[in-house]
Amino acid sequence: MSLPTRRGATVAADEHHEVYAPDQLKPGNRKRAQRGAIISAAIMLLFLWGNQQGNTEKVWLVLIAVGLIAVLIGDAVLRRSGLRPNDQ
């Protein structure tokens, strides 16, 4: 099935083309991202000695810091087993 466009050309209805910006296809610096995650987790854990009244803030800080570290460990395991490309 073809769909008409404004200029009279037809486009197939089931053709989907992904649109990417050039920066999306460029790999990032993995080492810098790892260092940033570790530093962010450490800073979050340093916030535990703040002036919070309850423990809700502390629970969230610890959960987010542990989540960051878990993502780093999961990434390392996937790269070691060959399930993720080892670029940069």
N, C-alpha and C positions, 0 to 999 in steps of 0.2 A: 504494500500500500504506500502510495506516495502522497506527500502533503505539499500543496502549493505554497510558494513564498511570494513576497511582494513583487519581485522582479519576474515572475513567471517560471522560474526554475522549480524543479521538484526535489524534495528531500525525502529519503526513505524514512518511514516512521520508526523502524526498529534499529536504526543506526545511531548509536550513542558514542560520541567522541569526548573523551575527558579533556578538559582545558587546564593546562598547567602554566604557571608563571615560570620564567627561566630559573629563578632562585629556588623553586621547589624541587627541581631535579638535581640541583647541585648538592653534593653531600656536605654535611657540616663537620665541624671539628669535634670528634668523639672524645678525645682526651680533655678538651676544655669543658665539654658538657659534663663529663664525669667529675671533674674537679669542682665545677659549679654546684652539682648535686650534693657532693660531700660537704662543701662549705655551707650550703644552705641548710642541710640537716644539722650540722654542728651549731650554727647560729640559732636554729629553732630550739635546740636542746639548751642553749645558754639562756634563752628566754624563760626557762623554767624558774629561774631565780629572779623573777620580776615582782611586781606588786599586785598580783591577782588575788581576788577575794576567795574565789572558789576553785574547784579542781577541774572544771569543765575546760578551761583554757589549756591546762596542763595535759589533759587527755588528748585534745586535738593536736597540740604541738608534738607530742610523742608519736601519735598515730601518723601524722604527715611525715615526720622525720624517718620513722621506720618504713613507711611506704616508699620514700625516695631511695633508701638503702636497698629495699627489696627489689626495686626496679633495676638498680645497678647490678645486683647479684644475678637476677634473672637474665639480664642482657649478657653478662659475662658467661653464664652457663650456655645460653643459646649460641653465642659466638664460638665457644670452645667445642660444642658438639657439631658445629657447621650448619646450623639452621638459620643463621644470619650472616650476611656478608661481612667480611673483616676489612672494610674500607677505612682508610685513615687510621 
